[in-house]
Amino acid sequence: MIDIKKYEKLSALNLTEEEEKRIAKDLEEIIRYFEVLKEVNTDNVEPYVYTKGAKLFLRKDSIGKHLEREALLKNRELFKGKFYKVKRIIGE
């Protein structure tokens, strides 16, 4: 059984009991799928490391709609100076 509470804390989520059950079920299905993949015989298959000729398509940066600072400041407790404060999750 997957300890959903651990992952809920790490991701700073507040899940309902129903959501916890659904996510735990989904994760267990994913893990079962990987167990099936482990059974595939790959003895004579060469590792495929490089994708020859692959291209990385990036979008151009562009100015678009953004939130107005005044609207953001309605939640002042989320700010420290000009930055957002977020819960520390590394090292917990």
C-alpha positions as CSV (number, residue, x, y, z in Angstrom):
1,M,0.0,0.0,0.0
2,I,1.3,3.5,-0.9
3,D,1.7,6.0,1.9
4,I,-0.2,8.8,0.2
5,K,0.1,11.1,3.3
6,K,3.9,11.2,2.8
7,Y,3.5,12.4,-0.8
8,E,0.7,14.8,0.2
9,K,3.0,16.5,2.6
10,L,6.0,16.6,0.2
11,S,3.8,18.2,-2.5
12,A,2.1,20.6,0.0
13,L,-1.4,19.4,-1.0
14,N,-4.5,19.1,1.1
15,L,-6.3,16.1,-0.3
16,T,-9.7,14.9,0.7
17,E,-10.1,11.2,1.7
18,E,-11.7,10.5,-1.7
19,E,-8.8,12.1,-3.6
20,E,-6.3,10.1,-1.5
21,K,-8.0,6.9,-2.3
22,R,-8.2,7.7,-6.0
23,I,-4.6,8.8,-6.2
24,A,-3.3,5.8,-4.3
25,K,-5.3,3.5,-6.7
26,D,-3.8,5.3,-9.7
27,L,-0.2,5.0,-8.4
28,E,-0.7,1.3,-7.6
29,E,-1.8,0.7,-11.2
30,I,1.2,2.6,-12.5
31,I,3.5,0.5,-10.3
32,R,1.8,-2.7,-11.5
33,Y,2.4,-1.6,-15.1
34,F,6.1,-1.1,-14.5
35,E,6.2,-4.6,-12.9
36,V,4.8,-6.0,-16.2
37,L,7.5,-4.1,-18.2
38,K,10.2,-5.6,-16.0
39,E,9.2,-9.0,-17.4
40,V,10.0,-8.0,-21.0
41,N,13.1,-9.7,-22.3
42,T,15.5,-7.1,-23.5
43,D,18.7,-9.3,-23.5
44,N,19.4,-8.7,-27.2
45,V,18.3,-5.1,-27.4
46,E,20.9,-2.4,-27.6
47,P,20.4,0.6,-25.4
48,Y,19.1,3.6,-27.3
49,V,20.8,6.6,-25.9
50,Y,20.9,9.3,-28.6
51,T,18.2,10.5,-30.9
52,K,20.0,11.3,-34.1
53,G,18.7,14.4,-35.8
54,A,16.2,15.3,-33.0
55,K,15.3,18.9,-32.8
56,L,14.1,20.8,-29.7
57,F,11.4,23.2,-30.6
58,L,11.1,26.1,-28.2
59,R,8.4,28.8,-28.2
60,K,9.5,32.4,-28.5
61,D,9.3,34.5,-25.4
62,S,6.5,37.0,-25.7
63,I,4.8,39.6,-23.5
64,G,1.3,38.6,-22.7
65,K,-1.4,39.1,-20.1
66,H,-0.2,39.1,-16.5
67,L,-1.6,39.6,-13.1
68,E,-1.6,43.2,-11.9
69,R,0.7,43.8,-8.9
70,E,-2.2,45.4,-7.0
71,A,-4.3,42.3,-7.4
72,L,-1.4,40.2,-6.2
73,L,-0.8,42.4,-3.2
74,K,-4.3,41.6,-1.9
75,N,-2.5,38.5,-0.5
76,R,0.3,40.4,1.2
77,E,1.1,37.6,3.6
78,L,2.4,35.6,0.5
79,F,5.1,38.3,-0.2
80,K,8.5,38.9,1.3
81,G,9.8,42.0,-0.3
82,K,9.0,41.6,-4.0
83,F,9.1,37.8,-3.9
84,Y,6.4,35.2,-3.1
85,K,7.0,33.2,0.0
86,V,6.4,29.5,-0.4
87,K,6.5,26.6,2.1
88,R,9.9,24.9,2.4
89,I,9.7,21.3,1.2
90,I,13.3,20.4,0.7
91,G,15.0,18.7,3.5
92,E,11.9,17.8,5.4
